[in-house]
Structure formats: C-alpha cells, structure tokens
Amino acid sequence: MAQEVRGVIAPSKDQPVRVETIVVPDPGPGEAVVRVQACGVCHTDLHYKQGGISDEFPFLLGHEAAGVVELVGEGVTDVAPGDFVILNWRAVCGQCRACLRGRPWYCFDTHNAAQKMTLTDGTELSPALGIGAFAEKTLVAAGQCTKVDPAVSPQVAGLLGCGVMAGIGAAINTGNVGRGDTVAVIGCGGVGDAAVAGSNLAGAAKIIAVDIDDRKLETARELGATHTVNARESDPVALIRELTGGFGADVLIEAVGRPETYEQAFYARDLAGTVVLVGVPTPEMKLELPLLDVFGRGGALKSSWYGDCLPSRDFPMLIDLHLQGRLPLEKFVTETIRLDDVEKAFERMHHGDVLRSVVVL
C-alpha cells in the first residue's frame, strides 16, 4: 500500500521550496523504500531549485542521504528490510561497455526507480539525482542502496552519498594521490575540503588549500591541509610553486569549476603533474589554453565525476575508516536542521556560512 510522507519540493524555477505530502508507492521489481534518517543540503539541490539541472519541475529535492531499508521489491537480494544504507546516484548496470570491461565506476547506464513518487493530486515528482531524500521515506532503485556498518551516525554517513565522496574520490580515485605527493586543492567548500581529507588519507606529504575565505581555509587545516593560501590576497600559482620548491604540485584538484581557477591549477602543477576538475562548471563557460603548453607540460588533465567512485567498494571502506577515527566526517557537519528549514539552509549556503547543513528526520 502506498504511503504518504512529508517531503521538500521545488515547485518551479527559483521559487522557495516548500514541504508537501508525498505519495511513496510500494516498491516494484528491483526497487526499495528507504526510511530516511538524515540528508545533507548539497549545492546540487540548489541547482535543481534554480532550474540549472533541468526544467522537469516539480522536483523532490535531497540526495545526500542515509537511512534504513523498509521494503524491497521482487528480485532484490543485495539489501533487505532493516539494513542501514547510504543512498547513491550511481546504481551500476553491470551490462554496459564500461561494466563489462571491469570499470563499473564509469557505468554508462546507471538507473533509478521505475515508478514515480507523486503529490497527493497525482502530480509526478522528479527526484533529485533519482533519489529525492528530503522526505521521511523515498523510493529508489535497490542498486542505489549501499549497506554499511550501522554503528555510524546517519548525519555523517549520508555525506558520502555526494559531496564528500566526490572530493575524496577526486584525490584517491581520479588523482591517484600517493605517499609523499604534493597536492594543492583550489576551492575549500565541502567537496574541496573532502579532497583535502582524501589527500591526507592517501599519505600526501604536503597539502596546500586555496580559497578566498579564511574561515574555509581554517576548516581545511583541521581536515589535513599543511599550508593555506588566500587567493584574494596572494597569487596562488606563485605561492604553490614557492611551497613546492619552485616546481608546482604533483596533483592539483580544482573544486570550483571556473575557467580562471582551472587555469591556475594548470599552471600550478609540476611537469607531468595531474589536474583534476571536480568543480562543476556552468554550460556557458569556456576554457582557453595554449595548446603548446598542454603538450609541453605533459601529465594528465582529468575530470572527476562523483569521485570516480564505486559505492559498493568505497562507502563501506570510508565508513570503516571513520569509525576507526581516521576520517573525521563529523567535521563536515556545520548544523543539523529540520525539513522545514531547507530554504533557510540554501540562504546560508549563499553566504558561505556552512560547510554542510544536514536535515535530520
């Protein structure tokens, strides 16, 4: 029997979000209903609200979540009712050319629940990233549920569902940061700070955090940055080179998604170094670099989509590291809020006042 729950929707472009009654159907084949316990307020949700992702309003927002499986549909074997899970937006298919080549983190046919959640009048909702977790319960594809140790707090576990995984994965999976490497991270919001934490986990010898906000730079230090650069006050390229013996960093992680910061990353890396773009640009942005410099400096220019993660591999590992005290996920949580406070959380995000607001249900 379908259930009625409270959820946060974006009714139309740039309009304030509101809490509505959401109808969640019973799970069909390959689907699961999850009772959401916590969900982070991510910048991607703001992009949905602003119409920057698509115009398929109304959206059921929220995607950075953890909770408990309540019901599963026919054919579901990987999770069962009662399992504590982190939700992910990469339910790999197992059949596409990437999966068949043993590279499921590049899956080209990820999937979501086939059924739609609705408003009580039957209006179909578009769940953010196929999840829609600013709700007491949500319907997802069972492959979007990754079982992890239930000893972890839902408030921190859910952060791996998007931003924190994107940053850690940009360092570990995409950038291949290793022992003794020098790393610079440009942009120290949630994703950039996660890249700092990931570089620290990987054994980087020097981690240089770059931002224009001293508050964010201080948080980056708490997460493992050895040096900080305020780009409003100093040339970050010159300082990164100075801090690395004049050579530049081995790995540059650009977590802003702007042409000017990407160019800084490009010129602040060592010869044969790696640039990782994990910040998300907007459609109109263009990048211009001398092709001779691209050739002459060697190395690799990479993009990191969801931190090139494989949830079934990465989520349990990172939760274990957190429970061992080696990954301080709790430092990413600035505040906990209610469903009714999501609009205010978006406003605080605009002002840079929070690293992560987390809705607790």
C-alpha beads as a LAMMPS data file, in Angstrom:
LAMMPS data file: protein, C-alpha beads

361 atoms
360 bonds

1 atom types
1 bond types

-500.0 500.0 xlo xhi
-500.0 500.0 ylo yhi
-500.0 500.0 zlo zhi

Masses

1 110.0

Atoms # bond

1 1 1 0.000 0.000 0.000
2 1 1 1.301 3.441 -0.940
3 1 1 2.432 5.639 1.946
4 1 1 2.030 9.378 2.499
5 1 1 5.039 11.210 3.975
6 1 1 6.359 14.762 4.264
7 1 1 8.900 15.931 1.705
8 1 1 10.537 19.115 0.366
9 1 1 9.714 20.088 -3.212
10 1 1 10.922 22.819 -5.554
11 1 1 7.652 23.800 -7.283
12 1 1 9.129 25.921 -10.088
13 1 1 12.253 27.788 -11.099
14 1 1 13.757 29.999 -8.375
15 1 1 10.675 29.682 -6.186
16 1 1 11.030 28.960 -2.458
17 1 1 10.912 25.288 -1.585
18 1 1 8.027 24.002 0.496
19 1 1 7.074 20.933 2.492
20 1 1 4.295 18.873 0.904
21 1 1 2.678 15.489 1.382
22 1 1 4.401 12.967 -0.880
23 1 1 2.924 9.657 -2.006
24 1 1 5.509 6.844 -1.988
25 1 1 4.370 3.671 -3.821
26 1 1 5.240 0.169 -2.747
27 1 1 8.492 -0.967 -4.366
28 1 1 8.267 -2.755 -7.681
29 1 1 10.806 -5.209 -9.095
30 1 1 14.342 -4.057 -8.321
31 1 1 13.171 -1.184 -6.093
32 1 1 13.334 -0.342 -2.392
33 1 1 11.616 2.033 0.004
34 1 1 14.040 3.641 2.455
35 1 1 13.152 5.425 5.684
36 1 1 15.441 8.449 5.517
37 1 1 17.259 9.338 8.733
38 1 1 19.480 12.198 7.534
39 1 1 20.154 14.100 4.320
40 1 1 22.765 16.764 3.602
41 1 1 21.878 20.034 1.854
42 1 1 24.095 19.947 -1.241
43 1 1 24.770 22.653 -3.826
44 1 1 23.292 20.350 -6.462
45 1 1 19.896 20.661 -4.755
46 1 1 20.198 24.430 -5.111
47 1 1 20.988 23.974 -8.818
48 1 1 17.789 21.927 -9.182
49 1 1 15.796 24.657 -7.449
50 1 1 17.303 27.300 -9.757
51 1 1 16.473 25.278 -12.875
52 1 1 20.153 24.691 -13.607
53 1 1 19.811 20.915 -13.996
54 1 1 16.591 20.611 -15.990
55 1 1 13.095 22.090 -16.182
56 1 1 11.278 18.943 -15.033
57 1 1 9.551 20.644 -12.102
58 1 1 8.341 19.931 -9.500
59 1 1 11.454 18.356 -8.008
60 1 1 11.611 16.289 -4.852
61 1 1 14.916 17.558 -3.510
62 1 1 17.623 15.847 -1.462
63 1 1 20.079 13.134 -2.436
64 1 1 22.952 13.036 0.089
65 1 1 21.277 10.627 2.458
66 1 1 21.385 7.624 4.755
67 1 1 18.591 5.570 6.258
68 1 1 17.081 2.146 6.802
69 1 1 15.560 -0.090 4.137
70 1 1 11.874 -0.594 4.924
71 1 1 10.575 -2.575 1.940
72 1 1 12.100 -4.241 -1.114
73 1 1 10.548 -5.328 -4.376
74 1 1 10.718 -8.550 -6.305
75 1 1 14.182 -9.780 -7.218
76 1 1 16.089 -7.629 -4.720
77 1 1 18.810 -9.658 -2.994
78 1 1 21.635 -7.240 -2.144
79 1 1 19.712 -5.413 0.599
80 1 1 16.874 -6.389 2.932
81 1 1 14.468 -4.629 5.290
82 1 1 16.343 -3.395 8.342
83 1 1 19.646 -2.766 6.534
84 1 1 21.300 0.590 7.212
85 1 1 22.285 2.094 3.857
86 1 1 23.791 5.129 2.195
87 1 1 21.922 6.205 -0.923
88 1 1 23.902 6.774 -4.108
89 1 1 23.091 8.053 -7.572
90 1 1 25.281 5.515 -9.351
91 1 1 23.357 2.238 -9.449
92 1 1 25.618 0.412 -11.876
93 1 1 24.005 -1.722 -14.552
94 1 1 26.605 -4.478 -14.836
95 1 1 25.990 -4.787 -18.591
96 1 1 27.263 -1.659 -20.346
97 1 1 30.643 -1.481 -22.090
98 1 1 32.310 0.074 -19.025
99 1 1 30.944 -2.543 -16.624
100 1 1 31.850 -5.401 -18.942
101 1 1 35.419 -4.085 -19.167
102 1 1 35.725 -4.162 -15.369
103 1 1 35.305 -0.403 -14.920
104 1 1 31.882 -0.095 -13.258
105 1 1 32.757 3.301 -11.762
106 1 1 32.368 4.603 -15.335
107 1 1 28.976 2.879 -15.809
108 1 1 27.168 4.459 -18.763
109 1 1 23.699 3.145 -17.895
110 1 1 23.074 3.851 -14.214
111 1 1 19.419 3.558 -13.287
112 1 1 16.747 4.791 -10.887
113 1 1 13.379 3.546 -9.667
114 1 1 10.919 2.908 -12.491
115 1 1 7.908 4.179 -10.549
116 1 1 7.296 7.824 -9.730
117 1 1 6.570 9.393 -6.374
118 1 1 3.757 11.957 -6.581
119 1 1 1.900 14.685 -4.795
120 1 1 -1.499 13.726 -3.392
121 1 1 -3.193 15.123 -6.520
122 1 1 -1.214 12.725 -8.716
123 1 1 1.393 15.233 -9.939
124 1 1 4.567 13.263 -10.693
125 1 1 7.751 14.380 -8.967
126 1 1 11.269 14.384 -10.372
127 1 1 13.562 13.140 -7.586
128 1 1 16.918 14.935 -7.378
129 1 1 19.595 12.650 -8.850
130 1 1 16.997 9.880 -8.849
131 1 1 16.814 9.890 -5.037
132 1 1 14.584 12.621 -3.551
133 1 1 15.622 12.246 0.088
134 1 1 14.368 15.467 1.690
135 1 1 11.493 13.237 2.697
136 1 1 10.611 10.906 5.524
137 1 1 10.714 7.990 3.067
138 1 1 11.794 7.657 -0.554
139 1 1 11.611 5.129 -3.382
140 1 1 14.857 4.227 -5.149
141 1 1 16.376 1.506 -7.277
142 1 1 17.757 -1.133 -4.933
143 1 1 21.173 -0.650 -6.537
144 1 1 21.153 2.881 -5.129
145 1 1 21.319 1.426 -1.605
146 1 1 24.782 0.622 -0.257
147 1 1 24.840 -1.306 3.011
148 1 1 27.336 -0.009 5.604
149 1 1 28.107 -0.512 9.292
150 1 1 25.064 0.711 11.295
151 1 1 27.354 1.920 14.092
152 1 1 27.952 5.127 12.140
153 1 1 25.818 8.231 12.676
154 1 1 23.350 8.806 9.803
155 1 1 24.256 12.512 9.912
156 1 1 27.779 11.811 8.699
157 1 1 27.158 8.635 6.699
158 1 1 24.839 10.362 4.240
159 1 1 27.531 12.859 3.258
160 1 1 29.291 10.107 1.325
161 1 1 26.260 9.998 -0.957
162 1 1 27.526 13.008 -2.908
163 1 1 29.866 15.860 -1.942
164 1 1 32.292 14.187 0.433
165 1 1 32.653 11.150 -1.820
166 1 1 33.213 13.425 -4.811
167 1 1 36.096 15.179 -3.064
168 1 1 37.733 12.138 -1.503
169 1 1 37.391 10.245 -4.766
170 1 1 38.860 13.137 -6.768
171 1 1 42.031 12.745 -4.704
172 1 1 42.233 8.988 -4.262
173 1 1 40.500 7.547 -7.326
174 1 1 40.944 10.176 -10.051
175 1 1 44.102 11.965 -8.927
176 1 1 45.806 8.805 -7.648
177 1 1 47.371 10.800 -4.823
178 1 1 50.062 8.676 -3.195
179 1 1 52.553 8.654 -0.366
180 1 1 54.866 11.654 -0.419
181 1 1 52.955 13.561 -3.113
182 1 1 52.388 17.290 -3.021
183 1 1 48.763 18.289 -3.554
184 1 1 47.005 21.626 -3.953
185 1 1 43.230 21.992 -3.678
186 1 1 41.622 25.107 -5.133
187 1 1 38.238 25.810 -3.546
188 1 1 37.571 24.699 0.024
189 1 1 33.843 24.146 0.201
190 1 1 32.520 20.705 1.068
191 1 1 33.989 18.979 -1.992
192 1 1 37.358 20.720 -1.776
193 1 1 37.715 20.011 1.926
194 1 1 36.883 16.378 1.229
195 1 1 39.692 16.359 -1.348
196 1 1 41.992 17.668 1.385
197 1 1 40.867 14.869 3.710
198 1 1 41.285 12.306 0.931
199 1 1 44.803 13.515 0.150
200 1 1 45.653 13.254 3.832
201 1 1 44.314 9.688 3.930
202 1 1 46.417 8.802 0.891
203 1 1 49.626 9.938 2.584
204 1 1 50.348 13.197 0.769
205 1 1 53.377 14.924 2.246
206 1 1 52.181 18.454 1.576
207 1 1 48.571 19.609 1.079
208 1 1 48.032 23.240 0.065
209 1 1 44.483 24.572 0.436
210 1 1 43.479 27.615 -1.644
211 1 1 40.372 29.757 -1.130
212 1 1 39.310 33.370 -0.709
213 1 1 37.607 32.795 2.670
214 1 1 39.803 32.436 5.762
215 1 1 37.027 30.539 7.558
216 1 1 37.135 27.834 4.901
217 1 1 40.914 27.736 4.980
218 1 1 40.849 27.135 8.731
219 1 1 38.471 24.194 8.239
220 1 1 40.800 22.841 5.552
221 1 1 43.642 22.893 8.091
222 1 1 41.506 20.897 10.521
223 1 1 40.992 18.291 7.796
224 1 1 44.664 17.892 6.940
225 1 1 45.912 20.890 4.946
226 1 1 49.546 21.638 5.789
227 1 1 49.532 25.088 4.151
228 1 1 46.831 27.589 3.174
229 1 1 46.705 30.332 0.556
230 1 1 44.163 33.153 0.480
231 1 1 43.823 33.796 -3.261
232 1 1 42.249 37.173 -2.609
233 1 1 45.500 38.358 -1.060
234 1 1 48.202 36.470 -2.984
235 1 1 48.846 34.870 -6.367
236 1 1 48.034 31.183 -5.720
237 1 1 50.153 29.923 -8.618
238 1 1 53.256 31.707 -7.356
239 1 1 52.698 30.583 -3.766
240 1 1 52.017 26.961 -4.700
241 1 1 55.264 26.950 -6.681
242 1 1 57.128 28.563 -3.802
243 1 1 55.796 25.957 -1.367
244 1 1 56.870 23.112 -3.663
245 1 1 60.484 24.097 -4.268
246 1 1 59.605 26.090 -7.387
247 1 1 58.243 23.067 -9.230
248 1 1 54.482 23.040 -8.648
249 1 1 52.319 20.367 -7.048
250 1 1 52.104 16.767 -8.224
251 1 1 48.296 16.861 -8.155
252 1 1 46.066 19.929 -8.486
253 1 1 42.401 19.459 -7.578
254 1 1 40.100 22.200 -8.891
255 1 1 36.922 22.187 -6.791
256 1 1 35.410 25.466 -8.011
257 1 1 34.508 24.791 -11.630
258 1 1 35.549 28.094 -13.197
259 1 1 37.912 28.784 -16.143
260 1 1 40.133 31.137 -14.157
261 1 1 40.666 28.700 -11.291
262 1 1 41.211 25.827 -13.734
263 1 1 43.933 27.883 -15.426
264 1 1 45.541 28.467 -12.032
265 1 1 45.508 24.718 -11.416
266 1 1 47.023 24.058 -14.835
267 1 1 49.982 26.358 -14.269
268 1 1 50.490 25.486 -10.588
269 1 1 51.220 21.799 -11.246
270 1 1 54.611 20.246 -11.716
271 1 1 55.734 18.962 -15.112
272 1 1 53.928 15.679 -15.787
273 1 1 51.581 16.514 -12.912
274 1 1 47.843 15.896 -12.835
275 1 1 44.964 18.359 -12.841
276 1 1 41.621 17.016 -11.584
277 1 1 38.463 19.012 -12.274
278 1 1 35.778 18.121 -9.739
279 1 1 34.106 21.535 -9.516
280 1 1 31.036 21.689 -11.761
281 1 1 31.097 24.424 -14.453
282 1 1 28.020 26.020 -16.000
283 1 1 27.135 25.449 -19.667
284 1 1 28.321 28.828 -20.964
285 1 1 31.847 28.605 -19.563
286 1 1 34.774 28.303 -21.992
287 1 1 38.418 27.429 -21.394
288 1 1 41.320 28.686 -23.497
289 1 1 44.859 27.365 -23.028
290 1 1 47.859 27.492 -25.386
291 1 1 47.970 24.064 -26.993
292 1 1 51.758 24.162 -26.862
293 1 1 51.558 24.437 -23.050
294 1 1 49.170 21.495 -22.893
295 1 1 51.650 19.476 -24.937
296 1 1 54.833 20.775 -23.365
297 1 1 53.846 20.354 -19.723
298 1 1 52.826 16.699 -20.152
299 1 1 50.926 14.962 -17.420
300 1 1 47.186 14.472 -17.299
301 1 1 44.084 16.660 -17.344
302 1 1 41.203 14.720 -15.816
303 1 1 37.598 15.259 -14.845
304 1 1 36.198 13.507 -11.783
305 1 1 32.539 12.534 -11.873
306 1 1 31.311 11.503 -8.405
307 1 1 34.941 10.972 -7.471
308 1 1 35.096 8.024 -9.907
309 1 1 33.636 6.058 -7.024
310 1 1 32.146 2.601 -6.883
311 1 1 29.725 2.838 -3.943
312 1 1 29.833 -0.873 -3.098
313 1 1 33.621 -0.631 -2.799
314 1 1 34.177 2.865 -1.427
315 1 1 31.320 3.572 1.007
316 1 1 31.967 0.648 3.414
317 1 1 35.716 1.324 3.354
318 1 1 35.324 5.019 4.160
319 1 1 32.775 4.333 6.907
320 1 1 35.202 1.858 8.473
321 1 1 37.968 4.484 8.359
322 1 1 35.624 6.969 10.031
323 1 1 34.688 4.527 12.794
324 1 1 38.409 3.897 13.367
325 1 1 38.937 7.637 13.881
326 1 1 40.977 8.048 10.697
327 1 1 38.434 10.057 8.646
328 1 1 36.741 12.902 10.577
329 1 1 33.467 13.056 8.661
330 1 1 31.820 14.828 11.606
331 1 1 33.859 17.963 10.824
332 1 1 31.815 18.453 7.650
333 1 1 28.548 18.888 9.577
334 1 1 28.048 22.551 10.463
335 1 1 24.468 22.245 11.687
336 1 1 21.520 19.870 11.864
337 1 1 18.109 21.132 10.771
338 1 1 14.514 20.029 10.117
339 1 1 12.746 19.563 6.794
340 1 1 11.048 22.937 7.303
341 1 1 14.448 24.700 7.434
342 1 1 15.777 23.720 3.988
343 1 1 15.016 27.100 2.379
344 1 1 16.955 28.865 5.151
345 1 1 19.829 26.429 4.636
346 1 1 20.024 27.452 0.969
347 1 1 20.302 31.088 2.074
348 1 1 23.154 30.275 4.471
349 1 1 24.864 28.341 1.690
350 1 1 24.796 31.516 -0.477
351 1 1 26.659 33.416 2.242
352 1 1 29.281 30.712 2.798
353 1 1 28.224 30.295 6.420
354 1 1 28.072 26.484 6.408
355 1 1 30.117 23.553 5.191
356 1 1 27.083 21.261 5.376
357 1 1 23.614 21.657 6.797
358 1 1 22.133 18.218 7.453
359 1 1 18.405 17.508 7.672
360 1 1 17.692 15.036 10.462
361 1 1 14.393 13.155 10.351

Bonds

1 1 1 2
2 1 2 3
3 1 3 4
4 1 4 5
5 1 5 6
6 1 6 7
7 1 7 8
8 1 8 9
9 1 9 10
10 1 10 11
11 1 11 12
12 1 12 13
13 1 13 14
14 1 14 15
15 1 15 16
16 1 16 17
17 1 17 18
18 1 18 19
19 1 19 20
20 1 20 21
21 1 21 22
22 1 22 23
23 1 23 24
24 1 24 25
25 1 25 26
26 1 26 27
27 1 27 28
28 1 28 29
29 1 29 30
30 1 30 31
31 1 31 32
32 1 32 33
33 1 33 34
34 1 34 35
35 1 35 36
36 1 36 37
37 1 37 38
38 1 38 39
39 1 39 40
40 1 40 41
41 1 41 42
42 1 42 43
43 1 43 44
44 1 44 45
45 1 45 46
46 1 46 47
47 1 47 48
48 1 48 49
49 1 49 50
50 1 50 51
51 1 51 52
52 1 52 53
53 1 53 54
54 1 54 55
55 1 55 56
56 1 56 57
57 1 57 58
58 1 58 59
59 1 59 60
60 1 60 61
61 1 61 62
62 1 62 63
63 1 63 64
64 1 64 65
65 1 65 66
66 1 66 67
67 1 67 68
68 1 68 69
69 1 69 70
70 1 70 71
71 1 71 72
72 1 72 73
73 1 73 74
74 1 74 75
75 1 75 76
76 1 76 77
77 1 77 78
78 1 78 79
79 1 79 80
80 1 80 81
81 1 81 82
82 1 82 83
83 1 83 84
84 1 84 85
85 1 85 86
86 1 86 87
87 1 87 88
88 1 88 89
89 1 89 90
90 1 90 91
91 1 91 92
92 1 92 93
93 1 93 94
94 1 94 95
95 1 95 96
96 1 96 97
97 1 97 98
98 1 98 99
99 1 99 100
100 1 100 101
101 1 101 102
102 1 102 103
103 1 103 104
104 1 104 105
105 1 105 106
106 1 106 107
107 1 107 108
108 1 108 109
109 1 109 110
110 1 110 111
111 1 111 112
112 1 112 113
113 1 113 114
114 1 114 115
115 1 115 116
116 1 116 117
117 1 117 118
118 1 118 119
119 1 119 120
120 1 120 121
121 1 121 122
122 1 122 123
123 1 123 124
124 1 124 125
125 1 125 126
126 1 126 127
127 1 127 128
128 1 128 129
129 1 129 130
130 1 130 131
131 1 131 132
132 1 132 133
133 1 133 134
134 1 134 135
135 1 135 136
136 1 136 137
137 1 137 138
138 1 138 139
139 1 139 140
140 1 140 141
141 1 141 142
142 1 142 143
143 1 143 144
144 1 144 145
145 1 145 146
146 1 146 147
147 1 147 148
148 1 148 149
149 1 149 150
150 1 150 151
151 1 151 152
152 1 152 153
153 1 153 154
154 1 154 155
155 1 155 156
156 1 156 157
157 1 157 158
158 1 158 159
159 1 159 160
160 1 160 161
161 1 161 162
162 1 162 163
163 1 163 164
164 1 164 165
165 1 165 166
166 1 166 167
167 1 167 168
168 1 168 169
169 1 169 170
170 1 170 171
171 1 171 172
172 1 172 173
173 1 173 174
174 1 174 175
175 1 175 176
176 1 176 177
177 1 177 178
178 1 178 179
179 1 179 180
180 1 180 181
181 1 181 182
182 1 182 183
183 1 183 184
184 1 184 185
185 1 185 186
186 1 186 187
187 1 187 188
188 1 188 189
189 1 189 190
190 1 190 191
191 1 191 192
192 1 192 193
193 1 193 194
194 1 194 195
195 1 195 196
196 1 196 197
197 1 197 198
198 1 198 199
199 1 199 200
200 1 200 201
201 1 201 202
202 1 202 203
203 1 203 204
204 1 204 205
205 1 205 206
206 1 206 207
207 1 207 208
208 1 208 209
209 1 209 210
210 1 210 211
211 1 211 212
212 1 212 213
213 1 213 214
214 1 214 215
215 1 215 216
216 1 216 217
217 1 217 218
218 1 218 219
219 1 219 220
220 1 220 221
221 1 221 222
222 1 222 223
223 1 223 224
224 1 224 225
225 1 225 226
226 1 226 227
227 1 227 228
228 1 228 229
229 1 229 230
230 1 230 231
231 1 231 232
232 1 232 233
233 1 233 234
234 1 234 235
235 1 235 236
236 1 236 237
237 1 237 238
238 1 238 239
239 1 239 240
240 1 240 241
241 1 241 242
242 1 242 243
243 1 243 244
244 1 244 245
245 1 245 246
246 1 246 247
247 1 247 248
248 1 248 249
249 1 249 250
250 1 250 251
251 1 251 252
252 1 252 253
253 1 253 254
254 1 254 255
255 1 255 256
256 1 256 257
257 1 257 258
258 1 258 259
259 1 259 260
260 1 260 261
261 1 261 262
262 1 262 263
263 1 263 264
264 1 264 265
265 1 265 266
266 1 266 267
267 1 267 268
268 1 268 269
269 1 269 270
270 1 270 271
271 1 271 272
272 1 272 273
273 1 273 274
274 1 274 275
275 1 275 276
276 1 276 277
277 1 277 278
278 1 278 279
279 1 279 280
280 1 280 281
281 1 281 282
282 1 282 283
283 1 283 284
284 1 284 285
285 1 285 286
286 1 286 287
287 1 287 288
288 1 288 289
289 1 289 290
290 1 290 291
291 1 291 292
292 1 292 293
293 1 293 294
294 1 294 295
295 1 295 296
296 1 296 297
297 1 297 298
298 1 298 299
299 1 299 300
300 1 300 301
301 1 301 302
302 1 302 303
303 1 303 304
304 1 304 305
305 1 305 306
306 1 306 307
307 1 307 308
308 1 308 309
309 1 309 310
310 1 310 311
311 1 311 312
312 1 312 313
313 1 313 314
314 1 314 315
315 1 315 316
316 1 316 317
317 1 317 318
318 1 318 319
319 1 319 320
320 1 320 321
321 1 321 322
322 1 322 323
323 1 323 324
324 1 324 325
325 1 325 326
326 1 326 327
327 1 327 328
328 1 328 329
329 1 329 330
330 1 330 331
331 1 331 332
332 1 332 333
333 1 333 334
334 1 334 335
335 1 335 336
336 1 336 337
337 1 337 338
338 1 338 339
339 1 339 340
340 1 340 341
341 1 341 342
342 1 342 343
343 1 343 344
344 1 344 345
345 1 345 346
346 1 346 347
347 1 347 348
348 1 348 349
349 1 349 350
350 1 350 351
351 1 351 352
352 1 352 353
353 1 353 354
354 1 354 355
355 1 355 356
356 1 356 357
357 1 357 358
358 1 358 359
359 1 359 360
360 1 360 361
